[in-house]
């Protein structure tokens, strides 16, 4: 007697499903992996046009972006630590601000209300600080032309932290109501100011600022 087995029809699409709760990895790693999978599915459009190669390439781009954020955040924390140790108590507000921005980019938890509040603080205060420092340096350079200003360092570091934080919030945003689009518009404004601050502070009268920044001096 020969048994007959029915074969299930093979679908033309490949879906990538992973049960993260069964993997023996920390919750932070599970959350990062789930974000990468969700972002990859959103980019490749899981469906008839999604293939394993396109999904894996999207995951690779997501992991590369996370490594870039990790590297920049590490540099920001190093610069903040050295600046806080060398300056007085009244001058630690700016390094503490971009250090907080580095921390929220290192430990991303969009579902946590404390994390979201920290990102709001970094974006609001950081954008205000960048705009104020840009206005101050721009007007002082018109009056004093014989000296360079150390505020270029604060502008560049703070603008970098604001830009990364805005990028994380935009990447993890969920558009469930009309206020989400308003939030995105405000994030784009803050991101534009941050890019303007980075471009303005990239060069000064003493030469390229980026060369001195990369040398960790």
TAGI-V748041 format. One record per backbone hydrogen bond with DSSP energy under -0.5 kcal/mol. NH is the residue of the N-H (numbers start at 0). CO is the residue of the C=O. E is the energy in kcal/mol with one decimal. If there is no record, write none. Layout:
# TAGI-V748041
{{NH | CO | E} {NH | CO | E}}
This chain:
# TAGI-V748041
{{2 | 0 | -0.6} {4 | 2 | -0.5} {6 | 4 | -0.5} {10 | 8 | -0.6} {13 | 49 | -0.9} {14 | 12 | -0.5} {16 | 14 | -0.8} {19 | 17 | -1.3} {21 | 18 | -1.1} {22 | 19 | -0.9} {24 | 22 | -2.1} {29 | 25 | -2.1} {30 | 26 | -2.8} {31 | 27 | -2.3} {32 | 28 | -2.6} {33 | 29 | -2.6} {34 | 30 | -2.3} {35 | 31 | -2.1} {36 | 32 | -2.6} {37 | 33 | -2.6} {38 | 34 | -2.7} {39 | 35 | -2.4} {40 | 36 | -2.6} {41 | 37 | -2.3} {42 | 38 | -2.0} {43 | 39 | -2.6} {44 | 40 | -1.3} {45 | 40 | -1.3} {49 | 46 | -1.0} {54 | 50 | -2.3} {55 | 51 | -2.7} {56 | 52 | -2.2} {57 | 53 | -1.9} {58 | 54 | -2.2} {59 | 55 | -2.3} {60 | 56 | -2.0} {61 | 57 | -2.0} {62 | 58 | -2.4} {63 | 59 | -2.2} {64 | 60 | -2.0} {65 | 61 | -1.9} {66 | 62 | -2.2} {67 | 63 | -2.0} {68 | 64 | -2.3} {69 | 65 | -2.2} {70 | 66 | -2.3} {71 | 67 | -2.4} {72 | 68 | -2.4} {73 | 69 | -2.0} {74 | 70 | -1.9} {75 | 71 | -2.4} {76 | 72 | -2.3} {77 | 73 | -2.0} {78 | 74 | -2.6} {79 | 75 | -2.4} {80 | 76 | -2.3} {81 | 77 | -2.2} {82 | 78 | -2.2} {83 | 79 | -2.5} {84 | 80 | -1.8} {85 | 81 | -1.3} {86 | 82 | -1.3} {90 | 87 | -1.4} {91 | 88 | -1.1} {95 | 91 | -2.0} {96 | 92 | -1.7} {97 | 93 | -2.1} {98 | 94 | -1.7} {99 | 95 | -1.7} {100 | 96 | -1.8} {101 | 97 | -1.7} {102 | 98 | -2.0} {103 | 99 | -2.3} {104 | 100 | -1.2} {105 | 101 | -1.7} {106 | 102 | -2.6} {107 | 105 | -0.7} {108 | 106 | -0.5} {111 | 108 | -2.1} {115 | 111 | -2.0} {116 | 112 | -2.2} {117 | 113 | -2.2} {118 | 114 | -2.1} {119 | 115 | -1.9} {120 | 116 | -2.1} {121 | 117 | -2.3} {122 | 118 | -2.5} {123 | 119 | -2.8} {124 | 120 | -2.1} {125 | 120 | -0.6} {125 | 121 | -1.7} {126 | 122 | -2.1} {127 | 123 | -2.1} {128 | 124 | -2.6} {129 | 125 | -2.6} {130 | 126 | -2.5} {131 | 127 | -2.4} {132 | 128 | -2.7} {133 | 129 | -2.4} {134 | 130 | -2.2} {135 | 131 | -2.6} {136 | 132 | -2.8} {137 | 133 | -2.3} {138 | 134 | -1.9} {139 | 135 | -2.4} {140 | 136 | -2.3} {141 | 137 | -0.6} {142 | 138 | -0.7} {142 | 139 | -0.7} {143 | 139 | -3.5} {144 | 142 | -0.7} {151 | 148 | -1.0} {152 | 149 | -1.3} {153 | 149 | -0.8} {154 | 150 | -2.6} {155 | 151 | -2.3} {156 | 152 | -2.5} {157 | 153 | -2.4} {158 | 154 | -2.6} {159 | 155 | -2.1} {160 | 156 | -2.1} {161 | 157 | -2.5} {162 | 158 | -2.5} {163 | 159 | -2.3} {164 | 160 | -2.3} {165 | 161 | -2.7} {166 | 162 | -2.1} {167 | 163 | -2.2} {168 | 164 | -2.4} {169 | 165 | -2.5} {170 | 166 | -2.1} {171 | 167 | -1.8} {172 | 169 | -0.7} {175 | 173 | -1.3} {179 | 176 | -0.8} {180 | 176 | -0.6} {180 | 177 | -0.5} {181 | 177 | -1.3} {182 | 178 | -2.4} {183 | 179 | -2.0} {184 | 180 | -2.0} {185 | 181 | -2.1} {186 | 182 | -2.3} {187 | 183 | -2.2} {188 | 184 | -1.8} {189 | 185 | -2.4} {190 | 186 | -2.4} {191 | 187 | -2.0} {192 | 188 | -2.1} {193 | 189 | -2.2} {194 | 190 | -2.3} {195 | 191 | -2.1} {196 | 192 | -2.3} {197 | 193 | -2.3} {198 | 194 | -2.4} {199 | 195 | -2.4} {200 | 196 | -2.2} {201 | 197 | -0.6} {202 | 199 | -0.6} {203 | 206 | -1.2} {206 | 203 | -1.5} {208 | 201 | -1.8} {209 | 201 | -1.1} {211 | 207 | -0.8} {212 | 208 | -2.1} {213 | 209 | -2.6} {214 | 210 | -1.2} {215 | 212 | -1.3} {216 | 211 | -1.1}}
